[in-house]
Amino acid sequence: MTFAYDDVPYDTEANTETHPVAMATIAHLAGLNAAPAKNARVLEIGCGDGGNLSAMAAYLPDARGVGFDLAESAIAAGRRSAPSNVDLRV
């Protein structure tokens, strides 16, 4: 199935507030015990080309990221450069 936004690429970028280290810090400040960020498992819905997940994976090589998006063109572009610990799916 083809969607209109397959025709026009949209920007994706690293979002520091979604990084596992940032999330663990917020959890700690709220008095919660967070899982270690170094081996986090991250699911990103609407990941575009996976730019955010790829940035996380570069900093946390023992973490795993899975992202999915309806834009096949964005996923195809992201797969060309995503590190091995990121799985991008349509």
Buried (B, 14 or more C-beta within 10 A) or exposed (E): EEEEBBEEEEEBEBEEEBBBBEBBEEBEEEEEEBEEBEEBEBEBEEBBBBBBBBBBBEEBEEBBBBBBBEBEBBBEBBBEEBBEBBBBEE
